[in-house]
Structures are given as structure tokens and as C-alpha cells.
Amino acid sequence: MPGPDGSRPAEPVGVPARLTVWQAVRQSWLIHPDWTVADYLAWLDDEAYDTGTLTGDPAEVVGRWLAEHRRTAPLSRPADDARVYVVAGGDMVAVFDNPDSAGIQHAVMEAAGLDAEVHALSTTEWERAAYLVRAANPGLVISDTRPGHGGDPS
């Protein structure tokens, strides 16, 4: 602002508007496209968003938003760099091509008292890791649910 002693910074007026829950999920999805519904709900809670204001079950609402984002968003990585979602806990590893399915498996494993983790990897990264995991842990059950991968434990 110009003044008698030259220019000086203007005084801030108010605060920027807070994003709506939908806007926050959309913006966060651009940064974290591999997060599950549970990840977004935990993040919204950490950021003090009130998911109770959503019409319906927050997990279902956020799940619908994410499905629409995934359906309509342009891919930022080549289509041949498919992602897999690996859920590991106890003596079991499950592999999915869908982050929401991995999130459900994670919740089931946690409910069973297992300290489970979800990892998003490229298909190539998973194939390399699977070879090492099988070699180091021959008794480990790996269930690959992706189409064309048998679906049988290995």
C-alpha cells in the first residue's frame, strides 16, 4: 500500500475460506490417489473436518466421490504402470488391484488383531518384492485377487 513514507505491505483482511469436505477430498486425491476411503476419513478427522455434516454414511459418500474421481480423472502415469495394493499382516499377504478392496481387507485384518499394513506398488515392484518375500518366507500365504492371477493362495 502506498503511504507517506513509501510503499508497505497491506494489512491482511480476514482468513481464506476453508475448503468444503468434497473439495478437501478432491484436492487431497490429486496428491494421494492411492489412499483408501479409511485413509481419507482419518485424514479428514485429523484436519478437523466434520464428516457428520455429510448426507449419509461418510464412508459411502467419500467412497462414491473417490470412485467418480478415479473414473473421470486423467491418468498421471502410464496406463501400463498398473498399481497393486498389498495388505500384509500376520502370516498373510493379500494383493488387490483396487485400493478400496485393500482397505476392506486391512480393516478385517486389524479387527482380527493383526498389525496390518497397506502398500501401493507398481506391478513391477510387486513382482520383484513377491519373489523376495516368497524366498525369505516359504510358509507365507499370498492371496492374489487380481483377475488373471488365479486368486489362489501361493
C-alpha positions as a Markdown table, in Angstrom:
| # | Residue | x | y | z |
|---|---|---|---|---|
| 1 | Met | 0.0 | 0.0 | 0.0 |
| 2 | Pro | 1.4 | 3.4 | -0.8 |
| 3 | Gly | 1.9 | 5.6 | 2.2 |
| 4 | Pro | 3.6 | 8.9 | 3.3 |
| 5 | Asp | 6.9 | 7.0 | 3.8 |
| 6 | Gly | 6.7 | 4.9 | 0.7 |
| 7 | Ser | 5.1 | 1.6 | 0.0 |
| 8 | Arg | 4.4 | -1.0 | 2.7 |
| 9 | Pro | 2.6 | -4.4 | 2.8 |
| 10 | Ala | -1.1 | -4.3 | 3.1 |
| 11 | Glu | -2.7 | -5.5 | 6.3 |
| 12 | Pro | -4.4 | -8.9 | 5.8 |
| 13 | Val | -8.1 | -8.8 | 5.8 |
| 14 | Gly | -9.9 | -12.0 | 7.2 |
| 15 | Val | -8.8 | -15.5 | 6.5 |
| 16 | Pro | -9.1 | -17.6 | 3.4 |
| 17 | Ala | -12.2 | -19.7 | 3.2 |
| 18 | Arg | -11.9 | -23.3 | 4.3 |
| 19 | Leu | -12.4 | -26.0 | 1.6 |
| 20 | Thr | -15.6 | -28.0 | 1.8 |
| 21 | Val | -15.3 | -31.7 | 2.6 |
| 22 | Trp | -15.7 | -32.6 | -1.1 |
| 23 | Gln | -13.1 | -30.0 | -2.1 |
| 24 | Ala | -10.7 | -31.3 | 0.5 |
| 25 | Val | -11.1 | -34.9 | -0.6 |
| 26 | Arg | -10.7 | -33.9 | -4.3 |
| 27 | Gln | -7.6 | -31.8 | -3.7 |
| 28 | Ser | -6.1 | -34.5 | -1.4 |
| 29 | Trp | -6.9 | -37.2 | -4.0 |
| 30 | Leu | -4.7 | -35.3 | -6.5 |
| 31 | Ile | -1.8 | -35.7 | -4.1 |
| 32 | His | -2.7 | -39.2 | -2.7 |
| 33 | Pro | -4.6 | -41.1 | -5.4 |
| 34 | Asp | -3.7 | -44.4 | -3.8 |
| 35 | Trp | -5.3 | -43.7 | -0.4 |
| 36 | Thr | -8.3 | -45.8 | 0.7 |
| 37 | Val | -11.6 | -44.5 | 2.0 |
| 38 | Ala | -10.3 | -45.2 | 5.5 |
| 39 | Asp | -7.2 | -43.1 | 4.8 |
| 40 | Tyr | -9.3 | -40.1 | 3.7 |
| 41 | Leu | -11.6 | -40.4 | 6.6 |
| 42 | Ala | -8.7 | -40.5 | 9.0 |
| 43 | Trp | -7.1 | -37.5 | 7.2 |
| 44 | Leu | -10.4 | -35.5 | 7.3 |
| 45 | Asp | -10.6 | -36.2 | 11.0 |
| 46 | Asp | -7.0 | -35.1 | 11.6 |
| 47 | Glu | -7.8 | -31.9 | 9.7 |
| 48 | Ala | -10.9 | -31.3 | 11.8 |
| 49 | Tyr | -13.4 | -31.7 | 9.0 |
| 50 | Asp | -16.9 | -32.6 | 10.3 |
| 51 | Thr | -17.9 | -35.6 | 8.2 |
| 52 | Gly | -21.1 | -35.8 | 10.3 |
| 53 | Thr | -22.4 | -33.0 | 8.0 |
| 54 | Leu | -22.4 | -35.3 | 5.0 |
| 55 | Thr | -25.7 | -36.8 | 3.9 |
| 56 | Gly | -25.4 | -40.5 | 4.6 |
| 57 | Asp | -22.6 | -42.7 | 5.8 |
| 58 | Pro | -19.3 | -40.8 | 5.5 |
| 59 | Ala | -17.5 | -43.9 | 4.2 |
| 60 | Glu | -20.1 | -44.4 | 1.5 |
| 61 | Val | -20.2 | -40.7 | 0.5 |
| 62 | Val | -16.4 | -40.4 | 0.3 |
| 63 | Gly | -16.2 | -43.8 | -1.5 |
| 64 | Arg | -18.6 | -42.5 | -4.2 |
| 65 | Trp | -16.6 | -39.3 | -4.6 |
| 66 | Leu | -13.4 | -41.3 | -4.9 |
| 67 | Ala | -14.9 | -43.7 | -7.5 |
| 68 | Glu | -16.0 | -40.7 | -9.5 |
| 69 | His | -12.6 | -39.1 | -9.3 |
| 70 | Arg | -10.9 | -42.3 | -10.4 |
| 71 | Arg | -13.4 | -42.7 | -13.3 |
| 72 | Thr | -13.1 | -39.2 | -14.7 |
| 73 | Ala | -9.5 | -38.1 | -13.8 |
| 74 | Pro | -6.8 | -38.3 | -16.4 |
| 75 | Leu | -4.0 | -40.7 | -15.5 |
| 76 | Ser | -0.8 | -39.0 | -14.5 |
| 77 | Arg | 1.2 | -42.2 | -15.0 |
| 78 | Pro | 1.3 | -44.5 | -18.0 |
| 79 | Ala | -1.5 | -47.0 | -18.2 |
| 80 | Asp | 1.0 | -49.9 | -18.3 |
| 81 | Asp | 2.3 | -48.9 | -14.9 |
| 82 | Ala | -0.6 | -50.6 | -13.1 |
| 83 | Arg | -0.8 | -50.3 | -9.3 |
| 84 | Val | -1.3 | -53.1 | -6.9 |
| 85 | Tyr | -2.3 | -52.8 | -3.3 |
| 86 | Val | -0.6 | -55.2 | -1.0 |
| 87 | Val | -2.1 | -55.8 | 2.5 |
| 88 | Ala | 0.3 | -57.6 | 4.9 |
| 89 | Gly | -0.4 | -58.8 | 8.4 |
| 90 | Gly | 0.4 | -61.8 | 10.4 |
| 91 | Asp | 1.3 | -64.7 | 8.1 |
| 92 | Met | -0.8 | -63.5 | 5.2 |
| 93 | Val | -0.3 | -61.1 | 2.3 |
| 94 | Ala | -3.3 | -60.2 | 0.0 |
| 95 | Val | -2.8 | -58.4 | -3.3 |
| 96 | Phe | -5.6 | -56.3 | -4.9 |
| 97 | Asp | -5.9 | -54.1 | -8.0 |
| 98 | Asn | -8.3 | -51.8 | -6.1 |
| 99 | Pro | -7.4 | -49.6 | -3.1 |
| 100 | Asp | -10.9 | -49.8 | -1.6 |
| 101 | Ser | -10.8 | -53.6 | -1.6 |
| 102 | Ala | -7.4 | -53.4 | 0.0 |
| 103 | Gly | -8.8 | -51.1 | 2.6 |
| 104 | Ile | -11.6 | -53.6 | 3.4 |
| 105 | Gln | -9.0 | -56.4 | 3.8 |
| 106 | His | -6.9 | -54.1 | 6.0 |
| 107 | Ala | -9.9 | -53.4 | 8.3 |
| 108 | Val | -10.7 | -57.1 | 8.6 |
| 109 | Met | -7.1 | -58.0 | 9.5 |
| 110 | Glu | -6.9 | -55.2 | 12.1 |
| 111 | Ala | -10.3 | -56.4 | 13.6 |
| 112 | Ala | -8.7 | -59.8 | 13.9 |
| 113 | Gly | -6.0 | -58.3 | 16.0 |
| 114 | Leu | -3.3 | -58.3 | 13.3 |
| 115 | Asp | -0.9 | -55.4 | 12.8 |
| 116 | Ala | -1.7 | -55.0 | 9.1 |
| 117 | Glu | -0.2 | -52.5 | 6.6 |
| 118 | Val | -1.3 | -51.5 | 3.1 |
| 119 | His | 1.4 | -50.7 | 0.4 |
| 120 | Ala | 0.7 | -49.3 | -3.0 |
| 121 | Leu | 3.3 | -50.6 | -5.6 |
| 122 | Ser | 3.6 | -50.8 | -9.3 |
| 123 | Thr | 3.1 | -54.2 | -10.7 |
| 124 | Thr | 6.8 | -54.5 | -11.5 |
| 125 | Glu | 7.7 | -53.5 | -7.9 |
| 126 | Trp | 5.3 | -56.1 | -6.5 |
| 127 | Glu | 6.6 | -58.9 | -8.8 |
| 128 | Arg | 10.2 | -58.2 | -7.6 |
| 129 | Ala | 9.0 | -58.0 | -3.9 |
| 130 | Ala | 6.9 | -61.1 | -4.2 |
| 131 | Tyr | 9.9 | -63.1 | -5.3 |
| 132 | Leu | 11.9 | -62.0 | -2.3 |
| 133 | Val | 9.1 | -62.4 | 0.1 |
| 134 | Arg | 8.4 | -66.0 | -1.1 |
| 135 | Ala | 12.1 | -66.8 | -0.9 |
| 136 | Ala | 12.5 | -65.5 | 2.7 |
| 137 | Asn | 9.2 | -66.8 | 4.0 |
| 138 | Pro | 8.2 | -70.0 | 2.2 |
| 139 | Gly | 5.3 | -70.6 | 4.6 |
| 140 | Leu | 3.7 | -67.2 | 4.0 |
| 141 | Val | 0.3 | -67.3 | 2.3 |
| 142 | Ile | 0.0 | -64.8 | -0.6 |
| 143 | Ser | -3.5 | -64.4 | -2.0 |
| 144 | Asp | -3.6 | -62.5 | -5.3 |
| 145 | Thr | -7.1 | -61.4 | -6.0 |
| 146 | Arg | -6.3 | -59.7 | -9.3 |
| 147 | Pro | -8.1 | -61.0 | -12.4 |
| 148 | Gly | -5.9 | -63.5 | -14.3 |
| 149 | His | -3.7 | -64.2 | -11.3 |
| 150 | Gly | -5.5 | -67.3 | -10.1 |
| 151 | Gly | -6.9 | -65.9 | -6.9 |
| 152 | Asp | -5.4 | -69.0 | -5.1 |
| 153 | Pro | -3.1 | -68.6 | -2.2 |
| 154 | Ser | 0.5 | -69.2 | -3.3 |
